[in-house]
Amino acid sequence: MPQDPLRLKRRPFLTPIWLLAFGWLVLVGLSGWAALTWATANSTTVIVVRHAEKERDSGADPPLTAAGQARAERLSRLFGAGRAPGRVDAIYVSPTLRSRMTAAPLAARLGLTPIVGPEHDARRLAAQVLREHGGGRILVVGHSDTVTDIVERLSGAKNLPRIADDEYGAMYIVTVPRIGRANFLRLDY
């Protein structure tokens, strides 16, 4: 039985072409977004150390001992390759003399002026470091009661063991990616 030609529905011929063009535009847009995200997804590396050995019973703001000065030099040798790729871009210190003395040899070797950050505000210091030096490498010299707080703020880790009063060689290397989860590594130097 033949069908009535008036009852047949016509299908638009160009619909598959428009769908193909739309799909192609979506694919190009997503590819561009993915490429931009990948290109800007560099990590910030923050090295957090406690100040070196301080003189006991030398007042409220003691200087470093000879052992502390030797540790500050060791830190300078670890990160002081000024012309090498991956060098430290910025140094943050607390306002104390022992913190500034710990960073001084490295700052002199790299030609950097240390930035005095907030002394007991880990949240604000972490935000400042990531905002002002995103994608860079930063050294932060703190204190026994602030180092782990700074690392926790940067990495999202919880309940890190506190640094003992006689422990000066603790070093944390925190990697904070723009996309993804932060990680850290604890070393002794």
PAVEXFI-561408 format. One record per residue: residue number from 1; residue in one letter; x, y, z of N, C-alpha, C in turn. Coordinates in Angstrom, 3 decimals, always signed. Layout:
N
 pos code       nx       ny       nz      cax      cay      caz       cx       cy       cz
 NUM    A        X        Y        Z        X        Y        Z        X        Y        Z
...
This chain:
189
 pos code       nx       ny       nz      cax      cay      caz       cx       cy       cz
   1    M   +0.831   -1.132   +0.000   +0.000   +0.000   +0.000   +0.908   +1.237   +0.000
   2    P   +0.738   +2.080   -0.988   +1.585   +3.268   -1.094   +1.187   +4.312   -0.048
   3    Q   +2.189   +5.050   +0.412   +1.942   +6.094   +1.408   +1.590   +7.406   +0.715
   4    D   +0.777   +8.133   +1.398   +0.387   +9.430   +0.877   +1.566  +10.386   +1.036
   5    P   +2.015  +11.009   -0.081   +3.175  +11.896   +0.013   +2.910  +13.118   +0.880
   6    L   +1.714  +13.522   +1.092   +1.419  +14.677   +1.924   +1.568  +14.355   +3.411
   7    R   +1.479  +13.106   +3.750   +1.563  +12.722   +5.159   +3.001  +12.452   +5.601
   8    L   +3.927  +12.327   +4.699   +5.326  +12.099   +5.064   +5.921  +13.369   +5.667
   9    K   +6.664  +13.211   +6.745   +7.300  +14.366   +7.371   +8.676  +14.549   +6.752
  10    R   +8.987  +15.786   +6.514  +10.309  +16.074   +5.957  +11.291  +16.300   +7.107
  11    R  +12.441  +15.742   +6.958  +13.507  +15.962   +7.923  +14.453  +17.010   +7.354
  12    P  +14.808  +17.981   +8.168  +15.728  +18.999   +7.655  +17.070  +18.364   +7.317
  13    F  +17.587  +18.704   +6.199  +18.836  +18.134   +5.703  +20.049  +18.672   +6.452
  14    L  +20.014  +19.950   +6.908  +21.186  +20.593   +7.497  +21.342  +20.344   +8.999
  15    T  +20.406  +19.714   +9.649  +20.510  +19.491  +11.093  +21.786  +18.741  +11.466
  16    P  +22.178  +17.661  +10.814  +23.421  +16.998  +11.205  +24.645  +17.897  +11.031
  17    I  +24.658  +18.774  +10.085  +25.805  +19.669   +9.880  +25.887  +20.664  +11.037
  18    W  +24.753  +21.231  +11.477  +24.769  +22.164  +12.594  +25.181  +21.474  +13.892
  19    L  +24.724  +20.268  +14.090  +25.132  +19.526  +15.285  +26.620  +19.231  +15.262
  20    L  +27.141  +18.887  +14.110  +28.566  +18.628  +13.973  +29.372  +19.900  +14.251
  21    A  +28.945  +21.040  +13.714  +29.642  +22.310  +13.949  +29.586  +22.691  +15.427
  22    F  +28.449  +22.528  +16.061  +28.310  +22.842  +17.478  +29.219  +21.941  +18.329
  23    G  +29.213  +20.664  +18.025  +30.090  +19.730  +18.736  +31.552  +20.083  +18.568
  24    W  +31.926  +20.500  +17.373  +33.314  +20.886  +17.110  +33.681  +22.126  +17.927
  25    L  +32.795  +23.112  +18.009  +33.055  +24.318  +18.798  +33.193  +23.990  +20.284
  26    V  +32.359  +23.118  +20.783  +32.461  +22.707  +22.185  +33.795  +22.016  +22.432
  27    L  +34.194  +21.141  +21.540  +35.461  +20.426  +21.674  +36.639  +21.387  +21.645
  28    V  +36.634  +22.343  +20.734  +37.717  +23.334  +20.654  +37.750  +24.183  +21.919
  29    G  +36.595  +24.588  +22.414  +36.526  +25.380  +23.635  +37.077  +24.630  +24.837
  30    L  +36.683  +23.378  +24.980  +37.188  +22.565  +26.086  +38.686  +22.318  +25.958
  31    S  +39.159  +22.108  +24.752  +40.589  +21.900  +24.534  +41.371  +23.147  +24.899
  32    G  +40.852  +24.307  +24.523  +41.510  +25.563  +24.877  +41.553  +25.777  +26.370
  33    W  +40.426  +25.488  +27.048  +40.383  +25.619  +28.493  +41.378  +24.662  +29.152
  34    A  +41.444  +23.433  +28.671  +42.373  +22.447  +29.234  +43.821  +22.880  +29.008
  35    A  +44.124  +23.412  +27.833  +45.493  +23.874  +27.547  +45.863  +25.047  +28.442
  36    L  +44.953  +25.980  +28.651  +45.212  +27.126  +29.519  +45.405  +26.669  +30.962
  37    T  +44.579  +25.755  +31.414  +44.715  +25.224  +32.766  +46.048  +24.517  +32.936
  38    W  +46.436  +23.724  +31.982  +47.703  +22.997  +32.053  +48.877  +23.967  +32.050
  39    A  +48.814  +25.003  +31.227  +49.923  +25.958  +31.123  +50.089  +26.772  +32.398
  40    T  +49.002  +27.032  +33.112  +49.096  +27.844  +34.325  +49.114  +26.996  +35.593
  41    A  +49.227  +25.720  +35.482  +49.144  +24.835  +36.647  +50.511  +24.573  +37.265
  42    N  +51.346  +25.585  +37.356  +52.637  +25.381  +37.982  +52.483  +25.407  +39.502
  43    S  +53.412  +24.820  +40.181  +53.344  +24.688  +41.631  +54.203  +25.737  +42.315
  44    T  +53.824  +26.061  +43.528  +54.624  +26.927  +44.390  +55.334  +26.018  +45.382
  45    T  +56.636  +26.203  +45.534  +57.419  +25.415  +46.480  +57.844  +26.319  +47.621
  46    V  +57.477  +25.929  +48.837  +57.801  +26.720  +50.012  +58.663  +25.872  +50.939
  47    I  +59.844  +26.376  +51.260  +60.766  +25.709  +52.173  +60.609  +26.403  +53.519
  48    V  +60.213  +25.659  +54.531  +59.964  +26.238  +55.854  +60.965  +25.642  +56.833
  49    V  +61.752  +26.513  +57.473  +62.739  +26.074  +58.464  +62.577  +26.891  +59.740
  50    R  +63.100  +26.335  +60.809  +63.181  +27.083  +62.054  +64.492  +27.852  +62.030
  51    H  +64.532  +28.956  +62.743  +65.795  +29.691  +62.846  +66.872  +28.776  +63.429
  52    A  +68.127  +29.102  +63.192  +69.250  +28.292  +63.673  +69.437  +28.500  +65.180
  53    E  +70.402  +27.783  +65.738  +70.644  +27.810  +67.176  +70.865  +29.233  +67.683
  54    K  +70.176  +29.559  +68.766  +70.277  +30.892  +69.358  +71.033  +30.816  +70.670
  55    E  +71.599  +31.945  +71.061  +72.287  +32.015  +72.350  +71.257  +31.993  +73.465
  56    R  +71.529  +31.219  +74.480  +70.636  +31.148  +75.645  +70.952  +32.310  +76.584
  57    D  +69.961  +32.781  +77.276  +70.113  +33.834  +78.287  +70.771  +35.093  +77.724
  58    S  +70.374  +35.486  +76.515  +70.916  +36.703  +75.900  +69.837  +37.749  +75.683
  59    G  +68.835  +37.733  +76.527  +67.792  +38.738  +76.422  +66.611  +38.257  +75.602
  60    A  +65.766  +39.214  +75.245  +64.516  +38.903  +74.552  +64.729  +38.553  +73.080
  61    D  +65.767  +39.097  +72.472  +66.001  +38.861  +71.037  +67.454  +38.422  +70.829
  62    P  +67.754  +37.152  +71.163  +69.149  +36.702  +71.117  +69.660  +36.476  +69.698
  63    P  +70.979  +36.649  +69.505  +71.597  +36.344  +68.212  +71.879  +34.845  +68.099
  64    L  +72.454  +34.440  +66.987  +72.808  +33.035  +66.781  +74.128  +32.706  +67.473
  65    T  +74.259  +31.441  +67.853  +75.532  +30.940  +68.367  +76.445  +30.629  +67.181
  66    A  +77.653  +30.181  +67.465  +78.568  +29.776  +66.387  +77.970  +28.595  +65.616
  67    A  +77.344  +27.666  +66.343  +76.693  +26.529  +65.675  +75.524  +27.014  +64.814
  68    G  +74.807  +28.016  +65.280  +73.706  +28.576  +64.512  +74.195  +29.267  +63.246
  69    Q  +75.316  +29.973  +63.346  +75.880  +30.619  +62.160  +76.353  +29.571  +61.152
  70    A  +76.893  +28.466  +61.645  +77.311  +27.375  +60.751  +76.078  +26.754  +60.061
  71    R  +74.979  +26.610  +60.800  +73.754  +26.068  +60.200  +73.197  +27.036  +59.148
  72    A  +73.271  +28.321  +59.413  +72.812  +29.318  +58.434  +73.672  +29.244  +57.163
  73    E  +74.945  +29.027  +57.301  +75.831  +28.851  +56.129  +75.468  +27.576  +55.371
  74    R  +75.148  +26.513  +56.105  +74.736  +25.253  +55.472  +73.467  +25.464  +54.650
  75    L  +72.536  +26.211  +55.193  +71.308  +26.542  +54.466  +71.640  +27.337  +53.202
  76    S  +72.596  +28.231  +53.314  +73.025  +29.026  +52.163  +73.639  +28.147  +51.074
  77    R  +74.409  +27.156  +51.472  +75.005  +26.244  +50.479  +73.947  +25.347  +49.839
  78    L  +72.923  +24.963  +50.606  +71.863  +24.112  +50.059  +71.063  +24.813  +48.965
  79    F  +70.723  +26.074  +49.173  +69.815  +26.772  +48.264  +70.428  +28.000  +47.609
  80    G  +71.739  +28.155  +47.697  +72.358  +29.386  +47.239  +72.965  +29.384  +45.862
  81    A  +72.630  +28.422  +45.012  +73.137  +28.431  +43.641  +72.371  +29.497  +42.867
  82    G  +72.896  +30.715  +42.871  +72.187  +31.876  +42.350  +71.838  +31.839  +40.881
  83    R  +72.664  +31.277  +40.054  +72.403  +31.280  +38.616  +71.763  +29.976  +38.129
  84    A  +71.633  +29.023  +39.021  +71.061  +27.732  +38.632  +69.551  +27.845  +38.479
  85    P  +68.978  +27.033  +37.603  +67.513  +27.035  +37.523  +66.926  +26.493  +38.822
  86    G  +65.765  +26.982  +39.174  +65.115  +26.514  +40.390  +65.609  +27.199  +41.643
  87    R  +66.182  +28.360  +41.522  +66.709  +29.062  +42.695  +65.575  +29.639  +43.535
  88    V  +65.874  +29.975  +44.765  +64.907  +30.589  +45.668  +64.600  +31.994  +45.154
  89    D  +63.303  +32.311  +45.049  +62.871  +33.603  +44.520  +62.647  +34.649  +45.603
  90    A  +62.285  +34.219  +46.809  +61.989  +35.158  +47.890  +62.283  +34.490  +49.225
  91    I  +62.588  +35.327  +50.214  +62.862  +34.845  +51.565  +61.980  +35.634  +52.525
  92    Y  +61.250  +34.908  +53.380  +60.422  +35.525  +54.407  +61.025  +35.206  +55.767
  93    V  +61.103  +36.202  +56.629  +61.633  +36.025  +57.973  +60.676  +36.671  +58.966
  94    S  +60.824  +36.294  +60.234  +60.083  +36.991  +61.284  +60.924  +38.208  +61.686
  95    P  +60.389  +39.109  +62.477  +61.147  +40.309  +62.842  +62.310  +40.068  +63.808
  96    T  +62.459  +38.844  +64.321  +63.500  +38.590  +65.316  +64.892  +38.548  +64.689
  97    L  +65.889  +38.881  +65.497  +67.280  +38.901  +65.038  +67.742  +37.506  +64.611
  98    R  +67.389  +36.477  +65.368  +67.836  +35.118  +65.045  +67.257  +34.630  +63.720
  99    S  +66.043  +35.018  +63.401  +65.440  +34.641  +62.124  +66.139  +35.361  +60.967
 100    R  +66.372  +36.641  +61.137  +67.067  +37.411  +60.088  +68.491  +36.936  +59.901
 101    M  +69.177  +36.578  +60.997  +70.566  +36.080  +60.890  +70.612  +34.721  +60.200
 102    T  +69.587  +33.891  +60.392  +69.542  +32.584  +59.734  +69.430  +32.742  +58.225
 103    A  +68.652  +33.708  +57.785  +68.442  +33.918  +56.345  +69.529  +34.766  +55.695
 104    A  +70.313  +35.502  +56.468  +71.262  +36.478  +55.921  +72.288  +35.891  +54.942
 105    P  +72.952  +34.768  +55.243  +73.930  +34.256  +54.268  +73.296  +33.885  +52.923
 106    L  +72.124  +33.263  +52.939  +71.448  +32.906  +51.696  +70.988  +34.155  +50.953
 107    A  +70.443  +35.116  +51.667  +69.991  +36.357  +51.034  +71.164  +37.082  +50.377
 108    A  +72.306  +37.118  +51.054  +73.491  +37.774  +50.480  +73.976  +37.027  +49.241
 109    R  +73.979  +35.726  +49.304  +74.447  +34.918  +48.174  +73.554  +35.076  +46.948
 110    L  +72.237  +35.220  +47.170  +71.284  +35.348  +46.062  +70.977  +36.796  +45.691
 111    G  +71.435  +37.742  +46.502  +71.139  +39.138  +46.237  +69.691  +39.500  +46.502
 112    L  +69.086  +38.850  +47.482  +67.681  +39.101  +47.823  +67.584  +39.867  +49.136
 113    T  +66.552  +40.649  +49.273  +66.251  +41.307  +50.532  +65.125  +40.525  +51.200
 114    P  +65.369  +39.987  +52.398  +64.312  +39.225  +53.067  +63.098  +40.099  +53.372
 115    I  +61.932  +39.491  +53.255  +60.665  +40.159  +53.540  +60.264  +39.791  +54.961
 116    V  +60.006  +40.800  +55.773  +59.583  +40.551  +57.156  +58.083  +40.295  +57.138
 117    G  +57.714  +39.086  +57.506  +56.309  +38.687  +57.500  +55.709  +38.775  +58.883
 118    P  +54.416  +38.505  +58.985  +53.769  +38.512  +60.299  +54.334  +37.386  +61.173
 119    E  +54.674  +37.715  +62.412  +55.406  +36.768  +63.258  +54.580  +35.576  +63.732
 120    H  +53.384  +35.788  +64.200  +52.603  +34.679  +64.758  +51.245  +34.541  +64.080
 121    D  +51.182  +34.766  +62.788  +49.933  +34.626  +62.041  +50.198  +33.748  +60.819
 122    A  +50.181  +32.432  +61.032  +50.507  +31.474  +59.969  +49.538  +31.575  +58.803
 123    R  +48.273  +31.808  +59.080  +47.273  +31.902  +58.021  +47.578  +33.073  +57.096
 124    R  +47.846  +34.225  +57.671  +48.136  +35.411  +56.866  +49.453  +35.269  +56.110
 125    L  +50.467  +34.690  +56.753  +51.756  +34.498  +56.085  +51.617  +33.536  +54.910
 126    A  +50.918  +32.424  +55.102  +50.726  +31.455  +54.009  +49.983  +32.092  +52.842
 127    A  +48.945  +32.855  +53.136  +48.188  +33.523  +52.075  +49.054  +34.535  +51.341
 128    Q  +49.871  +35.283  +52.072  +50.746  +36.285  +51.451  +51.779  +35.627  +50.546
 129    V  +52.391  +34.551  +51.013  +53.400  +33.845  +50.215  +52.791  +33.329  +48.917
 130    L  +51.639  +32.690  +49.000  +51.008  +32.123  +47.801  +50.484  +33.205  +46.859
 131    R  +50.020  +34.298  +47.410  +49.496  +35.380  +46.577  +50.619  +36.133  +45.862
 132    E  +51.688  +36.441  +46.566  +52.746  +37.275  +46.006  +53.792  +36.499  +45.225
 133    H  +53.895  +35.196  +45.450  +54.951  +34.419  +44.801  +54.438  +33.105  +44.239
 134    G  +53.207  +33.096  +43.733  +52.628  +31.886  +43.149  +53.496  +31.357  +42.014
 135    G  +53.793  +30.084  +42.046  +54.623  +29.457  +41.026  +56.109  +29.578  +41.294
 136    G  +56.481  +30.240  +42.383  +57.898  +30.441  +42.703  +58.400  +29.492  +43.768
 137    R  +59.615  +29.774  +44.236  +60.253  +29.017  +45.297  +60.597  +29.992  +46.412
 138    I  +60.099  +29.722  +47.607  +60.190  +30.661  +48.708  +60.752  +29.964  +49.932
 139    L  +61.651  +30.652  +50.646  +62.142  +30.177  +51.931  +61.454  +30.982  +53.022
 140    V  +60.927  +30.294  +54.038  +60.310  +30.938  +55.195  +61.086  +30.487  +56.427
 141    V  +61.607  +31.450  +57.185  +62.326  +31.149  +58.429  +61.401  +31.506  +59.582
 142    G  +61.014  +30.479  +60.341  +60.078  +30.676  +61.442  +60.673  +30.279  +62.772
 143    H  +59.809  +29.874  +63.685  +60.188  +29.524  +65.049  +59.606  +28.152  +65.388
 144    S  +60.033  +27.595  +66.522  +59.577  +26.257  +66.900  +58.063  +26.190  +67.029
 145    D  +57.430  +27.290  +67.419  +55.984  +27.277  +67.587  +55.215  +27.757  +66.362
 146    T  +55.904  +28.130  +65.274  +55.198  +28.597  +64.077  +55.437  +27.740  +62.835
 147    V  +56.539  +27.021  +62.789  +56.891  +26.262  +61.577  +55.792  +25.273  +61.202
 148    T  +55.363  +24.457  +62.145  +54.348  +23.448  +61.804  +52.994  +24.094  +61.492
 149    D  +52.697  +25.228  +62.120  +51.450  +25.936  +61.787  +51.486  +26.420  +60.335
 150    I  +52.622  +26.937  +59.904  +52.774  +27.409  +58.524  +52.628  +26.241  +57.554
 151    V  +53.274  +25.121  +57.866  +53.195  +23.935  +56.999  +51.752  +23.429  +56.931
 152    E  +51.064  +23.401  +58.058  +49.667  +22.965  +58.061  +48.802  +23.880  +57.203
 153    R  +49.017  +25.179  +57.277  +48.243  +26.130  +56.476  +48.520  +25.962  +54.982
 154    L  +49.775  +25.725  +54.627  +50.138  +25.579  +53.218  +49.689  +24.243  +52.637
 155    S  +49.806  +23.182  +53.423  +49.572  +21.839  +52.884  +48.194  +21.273  +53.180
 156    G  +47.522  +21.804  +54.173  +46.241  +21.239  +54.570  +46.394  +20.069  +55.523
 157    A  +47.624  +19.720  +55.896  +47.863  +18.634  +56.851  +47.352  +19.060  +58.230
 158    K  +47.061  +18.096  +59.058  +46.556  +18.378  +60.400  +47.427  +17.698  +61.442
 159    N  +47.552  +18.338  +62.591  +48.190  +17.772  +63.780  +49.632  +17.319  +63.549
 160    L  +50.436  +18.133  +62.889  +51.856  +17.801  +62.737  +52.531  +17.893  +64.101
 161    P  +53.497  +17.017  +64.369  +54.189  +17.099  +65.662  +54.984  +18.397  +65.765
 162    R  +54.907  +19.018  +66.908  +55.593  +20.281  +67.147  +57.104  +20.075  +67.191
 163    I  +57.831  +21.117  +66.902  +59.291  +21.072  +66.933  +59.737  +21.319  +68.368
 164    A  +60.647  +20.493  +68.854  +61.147  +20.627  +70.222  +62.015  +21.876  +70.347
 165    D  +62.165  +22.359  +71.584  +62.955  +23.575  +71.814  +64.416  +23.417  +71.420
 166    D  +64.933  +22.200  +71.480  +66.342  +21.981  +71.144  +66.534  +21.412  +69.732
 167    E  +65.508  +21.442  +68.918  +65.559  +20.912  +67.552  +65.626  +22.078  +66.559
 168    Y  +66.755  +22.196  +65.862  +66.955  +23.325  +64.960  +67.082  +22.922  +63.496
 169    G  +67.235  +21.654  +63.193  +67.497  +21.228  +61.824  +66.289  +20.780  +61.028
 170    A  +65.079  +21.008  +61.544  +63.880  +20.570  +60.829  +63.634  +21.464  +59.614
 171    M  +63.359  +20.828  +58.485  +63.058  +21.542  +57.248  +61.864  +20.871  +56.588
 172    Y  +60.885  +21.663  +56.210  +59.733  +21.164  +55.477  +59.759  +21.766  +54.080
 173    I  +59.569  +20.931  +53.074  +59.442  +21.398  +51.699  +58.006  +21.120  +51.285
 174    V  +57.244  +22.195  +51.084  +55.815  +22.101  +50.781  +55.610  +22.470  +49.312
 175    T  +54.945  +21.606  +48.573  +54.612  +21.870  +47.178  +53.116  +22.126  +47.090
 176    V  +52.768  +23.324  +46.628  +51.371  +23.728  +46.553  +51.014  +23.945  +45.078
 177    P  +50.313  +22.980  +44.464  +49.910  +23.168  +43.071  +48.694  +24.085  +42.981
 178    R  +48.522  +24.728  +41.839  +47.328  +25.557  +41.655  +46.093  +24.678  +41.530
 179    I  +46.284  +23.485  +40.998  +45.186  +22.533  +40.851  +45.619  +21.262  +41.573
 180    G  +44.817  +20.792  +42.464  +45.153  +19.555  +43.157  +45.490  +19.792  +44.617
 181    R  +46.047  +18.766  +45.212  +46.304  +18.745  +46.649  +47.776  +19.018  +46.937
 182    A  +48.038  +19.780  +47.960  +49.417  +20.085  +48.361  +50.063  +18.889  +49.043
 183    N  +51.390  +18.846  +48.971  +52.182  +17.800  +49.594  +53.341  +18.427  +50.332
 184    F  +53.918  +17.679  +51.273  +55.114  +18.189  +51.949  +56.057  +17.049  +52.248
 185    L  +57.303  +17.435  +52.492  +58.374  +16.500  +52.818  +59.119  +17.082  +54.001
 186    R  +59.419  +16.264  +55.016  +60.181  +16.744  +56.171  +61.590  +16.187  +56.106
 187    L  +62.557  +17.070  +56.248  +63.970  +16.698  +56.216  +64.684  +17.304  +57.411
 188    D  +65.893  +16.844  +57.667  +66.782  +17.461  +58.644  +68.032  +17.922  +57.914
 189    Y  +68.496  +19.114  +58.214  +69.716  +19.616  +57.582  +70.717  +20.048  +58.611
